[in-house]
Amino acid sequence: MTFTTSVALTAQPAQATAADLIAYAQYRTETWELVLAGGEVVQVPEALAKAPADAVNPGARAAFLISGDGRHFFYFRKRDGLFVERTVHGRERVVARGIKAYAIYEEWPQVSDDGRFVVMETSGPGIGVIADVRTGRTLRGPQSPDVWGFHGFSPDSKRMLMGGERLVVFDQRMRARTRLKSKQAPAALANDYVTAAVPVGDRKLRLLDVRTGKLGRTVTARLPRGGRIHDLDFDRSGQVIVRSKTKAGVAVYRLSPKTGKATLLRAIDRPAGAKTWVLPGDGMYERWTEK
């Protein structure tokens, strides 16, 4: 597809349509750009590309994220280094004052599928800021000296799975709903809030019941020769979804947790000339993000 329209992003009162959904973001010629589903290319000159000179890690790549629904995008703002959220036709909203460009590459933002919640993983013990973008509130995270890790949101964005001495499923108000003493490190939580996917190497997985601790058998993903599981998730219907880096870009598969059969859903080609590109639902560093 050839894109011929490139415009600066401005707040507009118009309602978003299917054509306004974000297909991906790309970084080229010192500016981040959004490529919309309808073909329009929208520049985002306000977004930082790299950590500033006075940051802990000057020159490190700054996060630019898109929510899984393709409606929201997030970036560090050039003028003050704050992490902000917006939609194609919306205005900037500061996610949390505690998230700043100074800590780029010491903190890694994760965004829920609906764009409502942001969780900052950190290089130190524990979880950093947990923010509800819709209400503007910063939520209180797990109060424990243990080293907590964030394992993911459920596809409906109503639960968060975190792990310390126990795996804990939290609701949107950070109330613990399920606790399981386990050494497992799941990569995704399903919409039943009970089933989690545990990667085993780069071609296998097991399903875990976070209520009982029961582990399913190890299943090998039947991907094409050379294929690897580079991202593991569930869709809203509970199907296991795998993304795998390819020579051309990314392939997305539905995977049977019983047989390992992989059904190709779509293949996405990397945009020519882009130094970096980001798909909806990506974390800060996916295997396909940079060349």
ABEGO torsion letter per residue (X at the ends): XBBABBBBBBBBABBBBAAABBABBBBBGGBBBBBBAAGBBBBBAABBABBBAABABBGBBBBBBBBAAGABBBBBBAAAGBBBBBBAABBBBBABAABBAAABGABBBBBBAAGABBBBBBABBEBBBBBBAAAGBBBBBBBBABBBBBAEBBAAGABBBBBBABBBBBBAAGBBABBBBBABBBABBBAAGABBBBBBEAABBBBBBAAAGBBBBBBBBBBBBGBBBABBBBBAAGBBBBBBBBAAEBBBBBBBAAAGBBBBABBBBBBBGBABBBBBGBBABBAAABX
